[in-house]
Amino acid sequence: MPKFAANLTMLFTEAPFMERFALAAQAGFTHVEYLFPYPFKAEDLKAELDKHGLKQVLFNLPAGDWAGGERGIAALPGRNDEFRAGVPQAIEYAKVLGVNRVNCLVGKRIAGLSDDEHRQTLIENVRFAATELAKHDIELVIEPINHFDIPGFFINRTEQAIQLIDEVGLPNVRVQFDIYHVQREEGEITGTFRKYLDRIGHIQIADNPGRHQPGTGEINFPFIFGQLDESGYPGWVGLEYIPTPDTVGSLAWMKTMTA
């Protein structure tokens, strides 16, 4: 059965963020992930992890003005200095938190600029980030996001992420394979997963429609989990879904699908 990590940005939102570590441990999780550590001191986050016997598997590079609607800046011409300033910040957090994988959200297109301008900016920034992260044995993952949820997002499909990674040409860059986004944008979940298995660094899940927990929508998760096991995928599967009716209630699927 796959190894599951609770995404504390999406789960246990009934409590303030710093209280979610305890709730995750109480629910039986040993590993967690979340979007951004930067609003908090790294030492305070590490203390919560240690206090509750948790390990962290992932967080994102700084992604611009999130509250203002930005969803990453790696592909945005004119924002190179800001993006590159975020890389050492992420490295310092990763070293304290014991995290060896960070995700890069590439961002949304800027009106009036060509795809080639965005792409060249993205290649240069990803190459810079991966080079710096490699010095600390940290892997960089690139996440495609469907164009329905985030119109204008620059990387939507798995194949686009693979093409980018090939152009960057560094061994510590892989794909973050979010099954919810794959289903919405391209389908062929297991076929795409098997095709690019050796290029995938992390997996996240949610059902569709609604982005709720497995069992609420159309995706056959028991089959997918079997495929992950059969493939020998060694990594973590982040639970990045909107729980319904609440987080604890949403976890019932884990008893039936993983029995």
C-alpha positions as CSV (number, residue, x, y, z in Angstrom):
1,M,0.0,0.0,0.0
2,P,1.3,3.5,-0.8
3,K,2.8,5.7,2.0
4,F,0.5,8.6,2.8
5,A,1.4,12.0,4.0
6,A,-1.1,14.5,5.4
7,N,-1.2,17.8,3.7
8,L,-1.6,20.3,6.5
9,T,-2.6,23.1,4.3
10,M,-5.7,21.2,3.1
11,L,-6.4,18.9,6.1
12,F,-7.3,19.7,9.7
13,T,-8.2,23.2,8.8
14,E,-10.7,23.1,11.7
15,A,-7.7,24.1,13.8
16,P,-5.0,26.8,13.5
17,F,-2.1,25.7,11.4
18,M,0.4,25.0,14.3
19,E,-2.2,22.8,16.0
20,R,-2.6,20.6,12.9
21,F,0.7,18.6,13.6
22,A,-0.9,17.2,16.7
23,L,-4.1,16.4,14.9
24,A,-2.3,14.6,12.1
25,A,-0.3,12.5,14.6
26,Q,-3.6,11.7,16.5
27,A,-5.1,10.5,13.2
28,G,-2.2,8.1,12.7
29,F,0.0,9.9,10.3
30,T,3.8,9.8,10.6
31,H,4.6,12.1,7.7
32,V,3.2,15.5,6.6
33,E,3.6,18.1,3.9
34,Y,2.2,21.6,3.3
35,L,2.4,24.5,0.9
36,F,4.6,27.1,2.6
37,P,6.7,27.2,5.8
38,Y,7.7,30.8,5.4
39,P,5.1,32.5,7.7
40,F,6.6,30.6,10.6
41,K,10.1,30.2,12.1
42,A,11.8,27.0,10.9
43,E,12.7,26.1,14.4
44,D,9.1,26.3,15.6
45,L,7.9,24.1,12.8
46,K,10.7,21.6,13.6
47,A,9.7,21.6,17.2
48,E,6.1,20.6,16.3
49,L,7.3,17.9,14.0
50,D,9.6,16.4,16.7
51,K,7.0,16.8,19.5
52,H,4.5,14.7,17.6
53,G,6.9,12.2,16.0
54,L,6.4,13.5,12.5
55,K,8.6,13.8,9.4
56,Q,8.0,16.3,6.7
57,V,8.3,15.3,3.0
58,L,7.7,18.4,1.0
59,F,7.0,22.1,0.8
60,N,7.0,24.7,-2.1
61,L,9.5,27.3,-3.1
62,P,8.3,30.9,-2.5
63,A,5.6,31.5,-5.0
64,G,5.0,35.3,-5.1
65,D,1.9,37.1,-3.9
66,W,-0.2,34.0,-3.0
67,A,-2.9,36.0,-1.3
68,G,-3.1,38.3,-4.3
69,G,-3.7,35.4,-6.7
70,E,-0.2,34.6,-7.9
71,R,0.6,30.9,-8.2
72,G,4.4,30.9,-8.6
73,I,6.9,33.2,-10.3
74,A,9.4,30.8,-11.9
75,A,8.1,31.4,-15.4
76,L,7.5,35.2,-15.1
77,P,9.8,37.4,-17.1
78,G,11.1,40.2,-14.9
79,R,10.8,38.3,-11.6
80,N,14.1,36.4,-11.8
81,D,15.7,38.2,-8.9
82,E,12.8,37.6,-6.7
83,F,12.6,33.9,-7.6
84,R,16.3,33.4,-7.1
85,A,16.2,35.1,-3.7
86,G,13.7,32.5,-2.6
87,V,15.9,29.6,-3.3
88,P,18.4,30.0,-0.4
89,Q,15.4,30.8,1.8
90,A,13.9,27.4,0.9
91,I,17.2,25.7,1.4
92,E,17.5,27.1,5.0
93,Y,14.1,25.8,5.8
94,A,14.7,22.4,4.2
95,K,17.9,22.0,6.2
96,V,16.2,22.7,9.5
97,L,13.1,20.7,8.7
98,G,14.9,17.7,7.3
99,V,13.2,18.0,3.9
100,N,14.9,16.7,0.8
101,R,12.3,17.7,-1.8
102,V,10.7,21.0,-2.7
103,N,8.1,21.8,-5.3
104,C,8.2,24.6,-7.9
105,L,5.0,26.3,-8.9
106,V,5.8,27.9,-12.2
107,G,3.1,30.5,-12.3
108,K,0.5,32.0,-14.7
109,R,1.2,33.7,-18.0
110,I,1.6,37.4,-18.2
111,A,-0.7,39.0,-20.8
112,G,1.2,40.4,-23.7
113,L,4.3,38.2,-23.3
114,S,5.0,35.2,-25.6
115,D,5.1,31.6,-24.5
116,D,8.8,31.6,-25.6
117,E,9.6,34.4,-23.2
118,H,7.9,32.6,-20.3
119,R,9.6,29.3,-21.3
120,Q,13.1,30.7,-21.5
121,T,12.7,32.4,-18.1
122,L,11.4,29.2,-16.6
123,I,14.3,27.1,-17.9
124,E,16.8,29.5,-16.6
125,N,15.2,29.7,-13.2
126,V,14.6,26.0,-12.7
127,R,18.2,25.3,-13.7
128,F,19.4,27.9,-11.2
129,A,17.2,26.4,-8.4
130,A,18.1,22.8,-9.1
131,T,21.8,23.6,-9.2
132,E,21.6,25.3,-5.8
133,L,19.4,22.6,-4.3
134,A,21.7,19.9,-5.5
135,K,24.5,21.3,-3.4
136,H,22.4,20.2,-0.4
137,D,21.1,16.9,-1.8
138,I,17.6,18.4,-2.3
139,E,15.4,17.4,-5.3
140,L,13.2,19.9,-7.2
141,V,9.9,18.8,-8.5
142,I,7.8,20.6,-11.1
143,E,4.0,20.4,-10.8
144,P,1.6,20.6,-13.8
145,I,-1.7,22.1,-12.8
146,N,-4.9,21.9,-14.8
147,H,-6.1,24.9,-16.7
148,F,-9.6,24.7,-15.3
149,D,-8.6,25.3,-11.7
150,I,-5.9,27.9,-12.5
151,P,-6.5,29.5,-15.9
152,G,-3.3,30.6,-17.5
153,F,-1.0,28.3,-15.5
154,F,2.0,27.8,-17.7
155,I,2.5,24.0,-17.3
156,N,-0.6,21.9,-17.5
157,R,0.3,18.4,-18.6
158,T,2.8,15.8,-17.5
159,E,4.5,15.8,-20.9
160,Q,5.1,19.5,-20.7
161,A,6.8,19.1,-17.4
162,I,9.0,16.3,-18.8
163,Q,10.0,18.5,-21.8
164,L,11.0,21.2,-19.4
165,I,13.0,18.9,-17.3
166,D,14.8,17.5,-20.4
167,E,15.7,21.1,-21.4
168,V,17.0,21.9,-17.9
169,G,19.1,18.8,-18.1
170,L,19.8,18.2,-14.4
171,P,19.3,14.9,-12.6
172,N,17.7,16.3,-9.5
173,V,14.6,17.7,-11.3
174,R,11.5,15.5,-11.5
175,V,7.7,15.7,-11.8
176,Q,5.2,16.2,-9.0
177,F,2.4,13.9,-10.2
178,D,-0.9,15.2,-8.8
179,I,-3.6,12.7,-9.8
180,Y,-6.4,15.2,-9.4
181,H,-4.8,17.6,-11.9
182,V,-3.9,14.7,-14.3
183,Q,-7.5,13.5,-14.3
184,R,-8.9,17.0,-15.0
185,E,-6.3,17.9,-17.7
186,E,-5.3,14.8,-19.5
187,G,-6.8,11.6,-18.1
188,E,-4.9,8.3,-18.7
189,I,-3.7,8.4,-15.1
190,T,-2.1,5.0,-14.8
191,G,-0.8,5.0,-18.3
192,T,0.9,8.3,-17.8
193,F,2.2,7.3,-14.4
194,R,3.7,4.1,-15.8
195,K,5.2,5.9,-18.8
196,Y,7.0,8.4,-16.6
197,L,7.5,6.4,-13.4
198,D,11.3,7.0,-13.3
199,R,10.7,10.8,-13.7
200,I,8.2,11.2,-10.9
201,G,9.5,12.4,-7.6
202,H,6.3,12.9,-5.6
203,I,2.5,12.1,-5.9
204,Q,-0.5,13.9,-4.6
205,I,-4.1,12.8,-4.7
206,A,-7.7,14.1,-4.6
207,D,-10.9,12.8,-6.3
208,N,-12.7,14.5,-9.1
209,P,-15.1,16.3,-9.3
210,G,-14.9,18.5,-6.2
211,R,-11.3,17.8,-5.2
212,H,-12.5,15.8,-2.1
213,Q,-11.1,12.6,-0.6
214,P,-10.9,9.3,-2.5
215,G,-14.3,7.7,-2.9
216,T,-16.2,10.9,-3.5
217,G,-15.8,11.0,-7.3
218,E,-15.0,9.2,-10.5
219,I,-11.4,8.1,-9.9
220,N,-10.9,4.4,-9.2
221,F,-8.4,4.8,-6.3
222,P,-8.3,1.1,-5.2
223,F,-7.1,0.3,-8.8
224,I,-4.6,3.2,-8.8
225,F,-3.2,2.3,-5.4
226,G,-2.7,-1.3,-6.7
227,Q,-0.9,0.1,-9.7
228,L,1.4,2.2,-7.5
229,D,2.3,-0.9,-5.4
230,E,2.8,-3.0,-8.5
231,S,5.1,-0.4,-10.1
232,G,7.3,-0.3,-7.0
233,Y,6.9,3.5,-6.6
234,P,9.0,4.2,-3.5
235,G,7.9,7.7,-2.7
236,W,5.2,9.4,-0.7
237,V,1.6,10.2,-1.7
238,G,0.4,13.5,-0.3
239,L,-3.3,13.8,0.6
240,E,-4.0,17.2,-0.9
241,Y,-7.7,17.2,-0.9
242,I,-10.6,19.3,0.5
243,P,-12.1,17.1,3.2
244,T,-15.8,16.6,3.5
245,P,-17.7,16.8,5.8
246,D,-14.6,17.4,8.0
247,T,-11.1,16.0,8.1
248,V,-11.6,13.1,10.5
249,G,-14.8,12.1,8.7
250,S,-12.9,12.3,5.4
251,L,-10.4,9.7,6.5
252,A,-12.8,6.8,6.5
253,W,-11.6,5.8,3.0
254,M,-8.2,4.8,4.4
255,K,-9.7,1.9,6.3
256,T,-11.7,0.5,3.3
257,M,-9.3,1.2,0.4
258,T,-6.1,0.2,2.2
259,A,-7.4,-2.9,4.0
